[in-house]
Amino acid sequence: MPNVNLSGMSVEALMDLRKRVDEMLLERRAELEKQLERIAVVGGRRVVRGGASVLKGKKVPPKYRGPSGETWAGRGARPRWLVAAIKGGKKLEDFLIDKGRRKRRSKR
């Protein structure tokens, strides 16, 4: 685009220029959104780049139970009660909840 002397333009010419710039920006935005939509959908499923894990925030049944009844699903950092017990000589397997007795959640 050539250099334009904006200070020498009339108000009407400036308003027209502004309108044309807004129209061009809207067109470009629509093009980019279409491209992004084509990129983001792969195999019929939306692909989310970056961000959190797909499992984040999903509730899962607990896998481990402590001596005082506290539970841990095996996700994230180990709870303090488990770390203390392991330092005390116990093994992680000692706290496993029997799979047959574990309560299953239904899929939503």
GUBAMAR-63363 format. One record per residue: residue in three letters; x, y, z of N, C-alpha, C, CB in turn. Coordinates in Angstrom, 3 decimals, decimal comma. Glycine has a CB too. Example, Ala and Ser with C-alpha at 12.3 -4.5 7.8 and 13.67 -1.06 7.14 Angstrom:
BEGIN
residu: ALA&n.x: 13,190&n.y: -5,690&n.z: 7,800&ca.x: 12,300&ca.y: -4,500&ca.z: 7,800&c.x: 13,200&c.y: -3,300&c.z: 7,800&cb.x: 11,308&cb.y: -4,473&cb.z: 9,046
residu: SER&n.x: 12,850&n.y: -2,250&n.z: 7,080&ca.x: 13,670&ca.y: -1,060&ca.z: 7,140&c.x: 12,900&c.y: 0,030&c.z: 7,870&cb.x: 14,084&cb.y: -0,598&cb.z: 5,725
//
This chain:
BEGIN
residu: MET&n.x: 0,849&n.y: -1,174&n.z: 0,000&ca.x: 0,000&ca.y: 0,000&ca.z: 0,000&c.x: 0,895&c.y: 1,236&c.z: 0,000&cb.x: -0,966&cb.y: -0,002&cb.z: 1,224
residu: PRO&n.x: 0,606&n.y: 2,162&n.z: -0,869&ca.x: 1,438&ca.y: 3,368&ca.z: -0,934&c.x: 1,235&c.y: 4,231&c.z: 0,306&cb.x: 1,116&cb.y: 4,180&cb.z: -2,202
residu: ASN&n.x: 2,230&n.y: 5,075&n.z: 0,560&ca.x: 2,115&ca.y: 6,000&ca.z: 1,695&c.x: 0,995&c.y: 6,985&c.z: 1,423&cb.x: 3,453&cb.y: 6,752&cb.z: 1,948
residu: VAL&n.x: 0,150&n.y: 7,179&n.z: 2,438&ca.x: -0,984&ca.y: 8,088&ca.z: 2,306&c.x: -0,800&c.y: 9,194&c.z: 3,330&cb.x: -2,356&cb.y: 7,345&cb.z: 2,505
residu: ASN&n.x: -0,994&n.y: 10,415&n.z: 2,901&ca.x: -0,903&ca.y: 11,565&ca.z: 3,786&c.x: -2,263&c.y: 11,739&c.z: 4,454&cb.x: -0,474&cb.y: 12,861&cb.z: 3,006
residu: LEU&n.x: -2,399&n.y: 11,209&n.z: 5,643&ca.x: -3,674&ca.y: 11,257&ca.z: 6,337&c.x: -4,054&c.y: 12,669&c.z: 6,765&cb.x: -3,633&cb.y: 10,357&cb.z: 7,539
residu: SER&n.x: -3,083&n.y: 13,470&n.z: 7,088&ca.x: -3,396&ca.y: 14,834&ca.z: 7,553&c.x: -3,960&c.y: 15,702&c.z: 6,431&cb.x: -2,142&cb.y: 15,497&cb.z: 8,134
residu: GLY&n.x: -3,678&n.y: 15,345&n.z: 5,188&ca.x: -4,197&ca.y: 16,122&ca.z: 4,067&c.x: -5,538&c.y: 15,637&c.z: 3,565&cb.x: -3,222&cb.y: 16,101&cb.z: 2,948
residu: MET&n.x: -6,069&n.y: 14,553&n.z: 4,145&ca.x: -7,339&ca.y: 13,997&ca.z: 3,680&c.x: -8,508&c.y: 14,668&c.z: 4,377&cb.x: -7,384&cb.y: 12,486&cb.z: 3,915
residu: SER&n.x: -9,637&n.y: 14,716&n.z: 3,685&ca.x: -10,850&ca.y: 15,285&ca.z: 4,278&c.x: -11,454&c.y: 14,267&c.z: 5,245&cb.x: -11,886&cb.y: 15,684&cb.z: 3,172
residu: VAL&n.x: -12,387&n.y: 14,737&n.z: 6,035&ca.x: -13,039&ca.y: 13,866&ca.z: 7,005&c.x: -13,789&c.y: 12,744&c.z: 6,284&cb.x: -14,004&cb.y: 14,676&cb.z: 7,900
residu: GLU&n.x: -14,466&n.y: 13,102&n.z: 5,178&ca.x: -15,207&ca.y: 12,086&ca.z: 4,422&c.x: -14,267&c.y: 11,016&c.z: 3,868&cb.x: -15,994&cb.y: 12,741&cb.z: 3,273
residu: ALA&n.x: -13,106&n.y: 11,440&n.z: 3,367&ca.x: -12,140&ca.y: 10,500&ca.z: 2,818&c.x: -11,577&c.y: 9,596&c.z: 3,923&cb.x: -11,002&cb.y: 11,257&cb.z: 2,110
residu: LEU&n.x: -11,338&n.y: 10,173&n.z: 5,085&ca.x: -10,855&ca.y: 9,381&ca.z: 6,209&c.x: -11,905&c.y: 8,359&c.z: 6,664&cb.x: -10,472&cb.y: 10,300&cb.z: 7,374
residu: MET&n.x: -13,169&n.y: 8,775&n.z: 6,703&ca.x: -14,241&ca.y: 7,858&ca.z: 7,088&c.x: -14,377&c.y: 6,722&c.z: 6,073&cb.x: -15,574&cb.y: 8,616&cb.z: 7,219
residu: ASP&n.x: -14,222&n.y: 7,056&n.z: 4,794&ca.x: -14,287&ca.y: 6,044&ca.z: 3,745&c.x: -13,122&c.y: 5,059&c.z: 3,878&cb.x: -14,272&cb.y: 6,708&cb.z: 2,352
residu: LEU&n.x: -11,940&n.y: 5,597&n.z: 4,154&ca.x: -10,765&ca.y: 4,744&ca.z: 4,344&c.x: -10,965&c.y: 3,811&c.z: 5,532&cb.x: -9,501&cb.y: 5,600&cb.z: 4,547
residu: ARG&n.x: -11,507&n.y: 4,352&n.z: 6,601&ca.x: -11,766&ca.y: 3,551&ca.z: 7,798&c.x: -12,762&c.y: 2,431&c.z: 7,490&cb.x: -12,299&cb.y: 4,444&cb.z: 8,941
residu: LYS&n.x: -13,803&n.y: 2,749&n.z: 6,735&ca.x: -14,802&ca.y: 1,754&ca.z: 6,364&c.x: -14,173&c.y: 0,640&c.z: 5,537&cb.x: -15,948&cb.y: 2,409&cb.z: 5,588
residu: ARG&n.x: -13,317&n.y: 1,003&n.z: 4,582&ca.x: -12,664&ca.y: 0,004&ca.z: 3,735&c.x: -11,727&c.y: -0,882&c.z: 4,556&cb.x: -11,883&cb.y: 0,690&cb.z: 2,601
residu: VAL&n.x: -11,009&n.y: -0,280&n.z: 5,511&ca.x: -10,103&ca.y: -1,053&ca.z: 6,362&c.x: -10,902&c.y: -2,038&c.z: 7,211&cb.x: -9,262&cb.y: -0,116&cb.z: 7,266
residu: ASP&n.x: -12,017&n.y: -1,580&n.z: 7,779&ca.x: -12,869&ca.y: -2,458&ca.z: 8,583&c.x: -13,398&c.y: -3,626&c.z: 7,750&cb.x: -14,041&cb.y: -1,664&cb.z: 9,181
residu: GLU&n.x: -13,824&n.y: -3,360&n.z: 6,526&ca.x: -14,330&ca.y: -4,420&ca.z: 5,649&c.x: -13,234&c.y: -5,433&c.z: 5,330&cb.x: -14,889&cb.y: -3,821&cb.z: 4,346
residu: MET&n.x: -12,038&n.y: -4,940&n.z: 5,031&ca.x: -10,924&ca.y: -5,836&ca.z: 4,724&c.x: -10,561&c.y: -6,698&c.z: 5,938&cb.x: -9,701&cb.y: -5,025&cb.z: 4,263
residu: LEU&n.x: -10,575&n.y: -6,097&n.z: 7,121&ca.x: -10,269&ca.y: -6,853&ca.z: 8,340&c.x: -11,318&c.y: -7,936&c.z: 8,600&cb.x: -10,182&cb.y: -5,905&cb.z: 9,546
residu: LEU&n.x: -12,588&n.y: -7,614&n.z: 8,371&ca.x: -13,642&ca.y: -8,609&ca.z: 8,562&c.x: -13,506&c.y: -9,763&c.z: 7,570&cb.x: -15,017&cb.y: -7,956&cb.z: 8,420
residu: GLU&n.x: -13,179&n.y: -9,449&n.z: 6,312&ca.x: -12,974&ca.y: -10,496&ca.z: 5,307&c.x: -11,807&c.y: -11,391&c.z: 5,691&cb.x: -12,728&cb.y: -9,877&cb.z: 3,923
residu: ARG&n.x: -10,726&n.y: -10,777&n.z: 6,092&ca.x: -9,528&ca.y: -11,544&ca.z: 6,462&c.x: -9,804&c.y: -12,424&c.z: 7,681&cb.x: -8,342&cb.y: -10,593&cb.z: 6,751
residu: ARG&n.x: -10,556&n.y: -11,885&n.z: 8,639&ca.x: -10,901&ca.y: -12,653&ca.z: 9,826&c.x: -11,726&c.y: -13,882&c.z: 9,449&cb.x: -11,670&cb.y: -11,779&cb.z: 10,825
residu: ALA&n.x: -12,715&n.y: -13,692&n.z: 8,561&ca.x: -13,558&ca.y: -14,811&ca.z: 8,130&c.x: -12,713&c.y: -15,878&c.z: 7,438&cb.x: -14,677&cb.y: -14,316&cb.z: 7,184
residu: GLU&n.x: -11,774&n.y: -15,473&n.z: 6,596&ca.x: -10,892&ca.y: -16,424&ca.z: 5,920&c.x: -10,061&c.y: -17,213&c.z: 6,931&cb.x: -9,969&cb.y: -15,690&cb.z: 4,933
residu: LEU&n.x: -9,493&n.y: -16,515&n.z: 7,899&ca.x: -8,665&ca.y: -17,175&ca.z: 8,910&c.x: -9,478&c.y: -18,136&c.z: 9,763&cb.x: -7,994&cb.y: -16,139&cb.z: 9,800
residu: GLU&n.x: -10,714&n.y: -17,756&n.z: 10,099&ca.x: -11,561&ca.y: -18,635&ca.z: 10,893&c.x: -11,905&c.y: -19,905&c.z: 10,124&cb.x: -12,838&cb.y: -17,908&cb.z: 11,310
residu: LYS&n.x: -12,153&n.y: -19,780&n.z: 8,807&ca.x: -12,429&ca.y: -20,961&ca.z: 7,982&c.x: -11,211&c.y: -21,868&c.z: 7,934&cb.x: -12,842&cb.y: -20,547&cb.z: 6,556
residu: GLN&n.x: -10,030&n.y: -21,283&n.z: 7,771&ca.x: -8,800&ca.y: -22,078&ca.z: 7,740&c.x: -8,585&c.y: -22,786&c.z: 9,076&cb.x: -7,585&cb.y: -21,185&cb.z: 7,407
residu: LEU&n.x: -8,804&n.y: -22,078&n.z: 10,150&ca.x: -8,627&ca.y: -22,650&ca.z: 11,482&c.x: -9,612&c.y: -23,785&c.z: 11,722&cb.x: -8,796&cb.y: -21,572&cb.z: 12,555
residu: GLU&n.x: -10,839&n.y: -23,631&n.z: 11,261&ca.x: -11,841&ca.y: -24,677&ca.z: 11,418&c.x: -11,432&c.y: -25,928&c.z: 10,646&cb.x: -13,217&cb.y: -24,181&cb.z: 10,945
residu: ARG&n.x: -10,894&n.y: -25,768&n.z: 9,443&ca.x: -10,441&ca.y: -26,904&ca.z: 8,652&c.x: -9,271&c.y: -27,608&c.z: 9,327&cb.x: -10,044&cb.y: -26,450&cb.z: 7,248
residu: ILE&n.x: -8,401&n.y: -26,838&n.z: 9,938&ca.x: -7,229&ca.y: -27,413&ca.z: 10,603&c.x: -7,632&c.y: -28,104&c.z: 11,892&cb.x: -6,181&cb.y: -26,329&cb.z: 10,891
residu: ALA&n.x: -8,565&n.y: -27,521&n.z: 12,631&ca.x: -8,909&ca.y: -28,002&ca.z: 13,965&c.x: -9,715&c.y: -29,290&c.z: 13,947&cb.x: -9,677&cb.y: -26,948&cb.z: 14,701
residu: VAL&n.x: -10,397&n.y: -29,611&n.z: 12,851&ca.x: -11,206&ca.y: -30,827&ca.z: 12,796&c.x: -10,428&c.y: -31,890&c.z: 12,038&cb.x: -12,588&cb.y: -30,560&cb.z: 12,124
residu: VAL&n.x: -10,113&n.y: -32,988&n.z: 12,734&ca.x: -9,369&ca.y: -34,085&ca.z: 12,136&c.x: -10,136&c.y: -35,371&c.z: 12,395&cb.x: -7,918&cb.y: -34,167&cb.z: 12,705
residu: GLY&n.x: -10,520&n.y: -36,060&n.z: 11,357&ca.x: -11,221&ca.y: -37,330&ca.z: 11,523&c.x: -12,555&c.y: -37,190&c.z: 12,217&cb.x: -10,370&cb.y: -38,281&cb.z: 12,286
residu: GLY&n.x: -13,235&n.y: -36,088&n.z: 12,027&ca.x: -14,538&ca.y: -35,896&ca.z: 12,645&c.x: -14,482&c.y: -35,450&c.z: 14,092&cb.x: -15,309&cb.y: -37,147&cb.z: 12,560
residu: ARG&n.x: -13,296&n.y: -35,355&n.z: 14,656&ca.x: -13,153&ca.y: -34,919&ca.z: 16,053&c.x: -12,371&c.y: -33,627&c.z: 16,106&cb.x: -12,457&cb.y: -36,003&cb.z: 16,910
residu: ARG&n.x: -12,762&n.y: -32,778&n.z: 17,029&ca.x: -12,029&ca.y: -31,516&ca.z: 17,209&c.x: -10,696&c.y: -31,807&c.z: 17,875&cb.x: -12,854&cb.y: -30,496&cb.z: 18,056
residu: VAL&n.x: -9,669&n.y: -31,169&n.z: 17,381&ca.x: -8,345&ca.y: -31,294&ca.z: 17,959&c.x: -8,057&c.y: -30,014&c.z: 18,716&cb.x: -7,263&cb.y: -31,570&cb.z: 16,870
residu: VAL&n.x: -7,779&n.y: -30,148&n.z: 19,996&ca.x: -7,468&ca.y: -28,984&ca.z: 20,812&c.x: -5,967&c.y: -28,983&c.z: 21,039&cb.x: -8,256&cb.y: -28,996&cb.z: 22,171
residu: ARG&n.x: -5,320&n.y: -27,976&n.z: 20,552&ca.x: -3,872&ca.y: -27,898&ca.z: 20,678&c.x: -3,520&c.y: -27,158&c.z: 21,960&cb.x: -3,244&cb.y: -27,197&cb.z: 19,447
residu: GLY&n.x: -2,546&n.y: -27,693&n.z: 22,660&ca.x: -2,125&ca.y: -27,066&ca.z: 23,909&c.x: -3,217&c.y: -27,225&c.z: 24,954&cb.x: -1,793&cb.y: -25,574&cb.z: 23,694
residu: GLY&n.x: -3,167&n.y: -26,444&n.z: 25,974&ca.x: -4,209&ca.y: -26,497&ca.z: 26,974&c.x: -4,101&c.y: -27,719&c.z: 27,866&cb.x: -5,544&cb.y: -26,471&cb.z: 26,313
residu: ALA&n.x: -5,187&n.y: -28,023&n.z: 28,515&ca.x: -5,206&ca.y: -29,083&ca.z: 29,514&c.x: -5,436&c.y: -30,448&c.z: 28,889&cb.x: -6,275&cb.y: -28,807&cb.z: 30,547
residu: SER&n.x: -5,199&n.y: -31,458&n.z: 29,663&ca.x: -5,428&ca.y: -32,831&ca.z: 29,253&c.x: -6,921&c.y: -33,070&c.z: 29,072&cb.x: -4,839&cb.y: -33,815&cb.z: 30,280
residu: VAL&n.x: -7,252&n.y: -34,022&n.z: 28,228&ca.x: -8,646&ca.y: -34,391&ca.z: 28,014&c.x: -9,247&c.y: -34,949&c.z: 29,298&cb.x: -8,768&cb.y: -35,417&cb.z: 26,874
residu: LEU&n.x: -8,427&n.y: -35,580&n.z: 30,117&ca.x: -8,909&ca.y: -36,197&ca.z: 31,344&c.x: -9,032&c.y: -35,227&c.z: 32,512&cb.x: -8,004&cb.y: -37,313&cb.z: 31,727
residu: LYS&n.x: -8,505&n.y: -34,041&n.z: 32,366&ca.x: -8,519&ca.y: -33,095&ca.z: 33,472&c.x: -9,954&c.y: -32,762&c.z: 33,868&cb.x: -7,756&cb.y: -31,816&cb.z: 33,096
residu: GLY&n.x: -10,227&n.y: -32,890&n.z: 35,132&ca.x: -11,539&ca.y: -32,553&ca.z: 35,656&c.x: -12,507&c.y: -33,725&c.z: 35,662&cb.x: -12,120&cb.y: -31,438&cb.z: 34,865
residu: LYS&n.x: -12,153&n.y: -34,839&n.z: 35,033&ca.x: -13,015&ca.y: -36,018&ca.z: 35,026&c.x: -12,827&c.y: -36,768&c.z: 36,345&cb.x: -12,695&cb.y: -36,945&cb.z: 33,803
residu: LYS&n.x: -13,916&n.y: -37,181&n.z: 36,937&ca.x: -13,859&ca.y: -37,938&ca.z: 38,182&c.x: -13,584&c.y: -39,399&c.z: 37,868&cb.x: -15,174&cb.y: -37,787&cb.z: 38,987
residu: VAL&n.x: -12,695&n.y: -39,987&n.z: 38,616&ca.x: -12,403&ca.y: -41,409&ca.z: 38,493&c.x: -12,504&c.y: -42,028&c.z: 39,878&cb.x: -10,990&cb.y: -41,653&cb.z: 37,863
residu: PRO&n.x: -12,834&n.y: -43,300&n.z: 39,944&ca.x: -12,938&ca.y: -43,932&ca.z: 41,258&c.x: -11,563&c.y: -44,044&c.z: 41,909&cb.x: -13,586&cb.y: -45,324&cb.z: 41,139
residu: PRO&n.x: -11,520&n.y: -44,017&n.z: 43,232&ca.x: -10,227&ca.y: -44,106&ca.z: 43,924&c.x: -9,579&c.y: -45,471&c.z: 43,741&cb.x: -10,402&cb.y: -43,817&cb.z: 45,410
residu: LYS&n.x: -8,259&n.y: -45,477&n.z: 43,653&ca.x: -7,495&ca.y: -46,722&ca.z: 43,535&c.x: -6,828&c.y: -47,102&c.z: 44,851&cb.x: -6,440&cb.y: -46,593&cb.z: 42,442
residu: TYR&n.x: -6,584&n.y: -46,099&n.z: 45,693&ca.x: -5,842&ca.y: -46,335&ca.z: 46,929&c.x: -6,634&c.y: -45,789&c.z: 48,116&cb.x: -4,437&cb.y: -45,679&cb.z: 46,862
residu: ARG&n.x: -6,578&n.y: -46,514&n.z: 49,249&ca.x: -7,240&ca.y: -46,062&ca.z: 50,469&c.x: -6,234&c.y: -46,105&c.z: 51,609&cb.x: -8,491&cb.y: -46,936&cb.z: 50,794
residu: GLY&n.x: -6,199&n.y: -45,028&n.z: 52,370&ca.x: -5,281&ca.y: -44,926&ca.z: 53,492&c.x: -5,852&c.y: -45,552&c.z: 54,738&cb.x: -4,934&cb.y: -43,490&cb.z: 53,757
residu: PRO&n.x: -5,048&n.y: -45,628&n.z: 55,792&ca.x: -5,482&ca.y: -46,253&ca.z: 57,044&c.x: -6,627&c.y: -45,512&c.z: 57,717&cb.x: -4,322&cb.y: -46,344&cb.z: 57,995
residu: SER&n.x: -6,755&n.y: -44,243&n.z: 57,483&ca.x: -7,832&ca.y: -43,463&ca.z: 58,103&c.x: -9,026&c.y: -43,279&c.z: 57,174&cb.x: -7,310&cb.y: -42,104&cb.z: 58,530
residu: GLY&n.x: -9,030&n.y: -43,982&n.z: 56,056&ca.x: -10,162&ca.y: -43,897&ca.z: 55,140&c.x: -9,986&c.y: -42,902&c.z: 54,007&cb.x: -11,375&cb.y: -43,546&cb.z: 55,898
residu: GLU&n.x: -8,896&n.y: -42,146&n.z: 53,998&ca.x: -8,683&ca.y: -41,192&ca.z: 52,924&c.x: -8,386&c.y: -41,948&c.z: 51,625&cb.x: -7,529&cb.y: -40,216&cb.z: 53,274
residu: THR&n.x: -8,767&n.y: -41,371&n.z: 50,495&ca.x: -8,595&ca.y: -42,062&ca.z: 49,223&c.x: -7,798&c.y: -41,213&c.z: 48,245&cb.x: -9,953&cb.y: -42,420&cb.z: 48,623
residu: TRP&n.x: -7,276&n.y: -41,896&n.z: 47,236&ca.x: -6,514&ca.y: -41,237&ca.z: 46,161&c.x: -6,768&c.y: -42,020&c.z: 44,883&cb.x: -4,964&cb.y: -41,165&cb.z: 46,492
residu: ALA&n.x: -7,018&n.y: -41,326&n.z: 43,803&ca.x: -7,332&ca.y: -41,976&ca.z: 42,533&c.x: -6,089&c.y: -42,352&c.z: 41,738&cb.x: -8,206&cb.y: -41,076&cb.z: 41,703
residu: GLY&n.x: -4,929&n.y: -41,961&n.z: 42,209&ca.x: -3,708&ca.y: -42,287&ca.z: 41,489&c.x: -3,312&c.y: -41,217&c.z: 40,498&cb.x: -3,867&cb.y: -43,590&cb.z: 40,779
residu: ARG&n.x: -3,977&n.y: -40,085&n.z: 40,541&ca.x: -3,669&ca.y: -38,976&ca.z: 39,639&c.x: -3,033&c.y: -37,842&c.z: 40,420&cb.x: -4,938&cb.y: -38,485&cb.z: 38,911
residu: GLY&n.x: -2,185&n.y: -37,119&n.z: 39,743&ca.x: -1,571&ca.y: -35,956&ca.z: 40,364&c.x: -0,531&c.y: -36,342&c.z: 41,398&cb.x: -2,625&cb.y: -35,094&cb.z: 41,001
residu: ALA&n.x: -0,195&n.y: -35,378&n.z: 42,226&ca.x: 0,824&ca.y: -35,606&ca.z: 43,253&c.x: 0,299&c.y: -36,577&c.z: 44,307&cb.x: 1,245&cb.y: -34,270&cb.z: 43,913
residu: ARG&n.x: 1,207&n.y: -37,347&n.z: 44,852&ca.x: 0,824&ca.y: -38,281&ca.z: 45,909&c.x: 0,433&c.y: -37,493&c.z: 47,151&cb.x: 1,981&cb.y: -39,274&cb.z: 46,226
residu: PRO&n.x: -0,641&n.y: -37,917&n.z: 47,815&ca.x: -1,054&ca.y: -37,215&ca.z: 49,031&c.x: -0,051&c.y: -37,434&c.z: 50,161&cb.x: -2,449&cb.y: -37,680&cb.z: 49,469
residu: ARG&n.x: -0,069&n.y: -36,546&n.z: 51,117&ca.x: 0,903&ca.y: -36,586&ca.z: 52,220&c.x: 0,830&c.y: -37,881&c.z: 53,009&cb.x: 0,679&cb.y: -35,416&cb.z: 53,155
residu: TRP&n.x: -0,397&n.y: -38,382&n.z: 53,248&ca.x: -0,535&ca.y: -39,620&ca.z: 54,021&c.x: 0,157&c.y: -40,780&c.z: 53,317&cb.x: -2,017&cb.y: -39,951&cb.z: 54,247
residu: LEU&n.x: 0,112&n.y: -40,791&n.z: 51,986&ca.x: 0,733&ca.y: -41,875&ca.z: 51,232&c.x: 2,258&c.y: -41,735&c.z: 51,226&cb.x: 0,196&cb.y: -41,898&cb.z: 49,792
residu: VAL&n.x: 2,729&n.y: -40,522&n.z: 51,059&ca.x: 4,175&ca.y: -40,278&ca.z: 51,065&c.x: 4,759&c.y: -40,670&c.z: 52,425&cb.x: 4,485&cb.y: -38,783&cb.z: 50,748
residu: ALA&n.x: 4,068&n.y: -40,286&n.z: 53,491&ca.x: 4,550&ca.y: -40,615&ca.z: 54,836&c.x: 4,564&c.y: -42,127&c.z: 55,054&cb.x: 3,673&cb.y: -39,935&cb.z: 55,903
residu: ALA&n.x: 3,540&n.y: -42,817&n.z: 54,588&ca.x: 3,475&ca.y: -44,265&ca.z: 54,766&c.x: 4,570&c.y: -44,970&c.z: 53,976&cb.x: 2,106&cb.y: -44,789&cb.z: 54,343
residu: ILE&n.x: 4,844&n.y: -44,497&n.z: 52,764&ca.x: 5,899&ca.y: -45,101&ca.z: 51,945&c.x: 7,261&c.y: -44,868&c.z: 52,584&cb.x: 5,875&cb.y: -44,529&cb.z: 50,512
residu: LYS&n.x: 7,463&n.y: -43,663&n.z: 53,141&ca.x: 8,725&ca.y: -43,395&ca.z: 53,849&c.x: 8,857&c.y: -44,274&c.z: 55,086&cb.x: 8,815&cb.y: -41,913&cb.z: 54,249
residu: GLY&n.x: 7,705&n.y: -44,658&n.z: 55,646&ca.x: 7,702&ca.y: -45,510&ca.z: 56,827&c.x: 7,907&c.y: -46,981&c.z: 56,506&cb.x: 6,417&cb.y: -45,338&cb.z: 57,568
residu: GLY&n.x: 8,075&n.y: -47,331&n.z: 55,249&ca.x: 8,371&ca.y: -48,707&ca.z: 54,891&c.x: 7,259&c.y: -49,444&c.z: 54,157&cb.x: 8,705&cb.y: -49,449&cb.z: 56,102
residu: LYS&n.x: 6,108&n.y: -48,844&n.z: 54,020&ca.x: 5,010&ca.y: -49,499&ca.z: 53,306&c.x: 5,245&c.y: -49,405&c.z: 51,798&cb.x: 3,644&cb.y: -48,858&cb.z: 53,687
residu: LYS&n.x: 4,502&n.y: -50,209&n.z: 51,053&ca.x: 4,568&ca.y: -50,177&ca.z: 49,599&c.x: 3,264&c.y: -49,616&c.z: 49,059&cb.x: 4,846&cb.y: -51,589&cb.z: 49,018
residu: LEU&n.x: 3,334&n.y: -49,054&n.z: 47,871&ca.x: 2,158&ca.y: -48,483&ca.z: 47,236&c.x: 1,055&c.y: -49,534&c.z: 47,082&cb.x: 2,526&cb.y: -47,894&cb.z: 45,871
residu: GLU&n.x: 1,429&n.y: -50,764&n.z: 46,767&ca.x: 0,471&ca.y: -51,843&ca.z: 46,560&c.x: -0,305&c.y: -52,181&c.z: 47,830&cb.x: 1,184&cb.y: -53,074&cb.z: 46,055
residu: ASP&n.x: 0,264&n.y: -51,836&n.z: 48,985&ca.x: -0,415&ca.y: -52,113&ca.z: 50,252&c.x: -1,710&c.y: -51,315&c.z: 50,393&cb.x: 0,511&cb.y: -51,802&cb.z: 51,421
residu: PHE&n.x: -1,846&n.y: -50,235&n.z: 49,650&ca.x: -3,002&ca.y: -49,354&ca.z: 49,774&c.x: -4,003&c.y: -49,522&c.z: 48,640&cb.x: -2,547&cb.y: -47,926&cb.z: 49,830
residu: LEU&n.x: -3,746&n.y: -50,454&n.z: 47,715&ca.x: -4,673&ca.y: -50,676&ca.z: 46,606&c.x: -6,042&c.y: -51,100&c.z: 47,126&cb.x: -4,118&cb.y: -51,740&cb.z: 45,643
residu: ILE&n.x: -7,071&n.y: -50,549&n.z: 46,522&ca.x: -8,437&ca.y: -50,948&ca.z: 46,859&c.x: -8,755&c.y: -52,163&c.z: 45,997&cb.x: -9,478&cb.y: -49,769&cb.z: 46,623
residu: ASP&n.x: -9,381&n.y: -53,167&n.z: 46,590&ca.x: -9,754&ca.y: -54,377&ca.z: 45,862&c.x: -10,618&c.y: -53,992&c.z: 44,667&cb.x: -10,503&cb.y: -55,380&cb.z: 46,788
residu: LYS&n.x: -10,206&n.y: -54,403&n.z: 43,468&ca.x: -10,919&ca.y: -54,018&ca.z: 42,253&c.x: -12,351&c.y: -54,519&c.z: 42,241&cb.x: -10,192&cb.y: -54,537&cb.z: 41,039
residu: GLY&n.x: -12,618&n.y: -55,670&n.z: 42,810&ca.x: -13,971&ca.y: -56,210&ca.z: 42,841&c.x: -14,910&c.y: -55,377&c.z: 43,692&cb.x: -13,950&cb.y: -57,620&cb.z: 43,351
residu: ARG&n.x: -14,392&n.y: -54,747&n.z: 44,724&ca.x: -15,218&ca.y: -53,951&ca.z: 45,638&c.x: -15,278&c.y: -52,487&c.z: 45,249&cb.x: -14,695&cb.y: -54,071&cb.z: 47,043
residu: ARG&n.x: -14,428&n.y: -52,080&n.z: 44,301&ca.x: -14,385&ca.y: -50,669&ca.z: 43,929&c.x: -15,672&c.y: -50,264&c.z: 43,229&cb.x: -13,177&cb.y: -50,382&cb.z: 43,028
residu: LYS&n.x: -16,213&n.y: -49,144&n.z: 43,587&ca.x: -17,445&ca.y: -48,649&ca.z: 43,003&c.x: -17,150&c.y: -48,042&c.z: 41,637&cb.x: -18,118&cb.y: -47,614&cb.z: 43,931
residu: ARG&n.x: -17,855&n.y: -48,483&n.z: 40,620&ca.x: -17,648&ca.y: -47,972&ca.z: 39,264&c.x: -18,650&c.y: -46,864&c.z: 38,969&cb.x: -17,777&cb.y: -49,109&cb.z: 38,221
residu: ARG&n.x: -18,186&n.y: -45,845&n.z: 38,262&ca.x: -19,084&ca.y: -44,777&ca.z: 37,835&c.x: -19,579&c.y: -45,091&c.z: 36,443&cb.x: -18,382&cb.y: -43,395&cb.z: 37,873
residu: SER&n.x: -20,808&n.y: -44,772&n.z: 36,191&ca.x: -21,340&ca.y: -45,006&ca.z: 34,855&c.x: -20,860&c.y: -43,900&c.z: 33,918&cb.x: -22,892&cb.y: -45,073&cb.z: 34,880
residu: LYS&n.x: -20,747&n.y: -44,260&n.z: 32,636&ca.x: -20,330&ca.y: -43,263&ca.z: 31,648&c.x: -21,496&c.y: -42,330&c.z: 31,394&cb.x: -19,852&cb.y: -43,934&cb.z: 30,320
residu: ARG&n.x: -21,167&n.y: -41,069&n.z: 31,258&ca.x: -22,239&ca.y: -40,077&ca.z: 31,032&c.x: -22,399&c.y: -39,803&c.z: 29,589&cb.x: -21,965&cb.y: -38,782&cb.z: 31,762
//
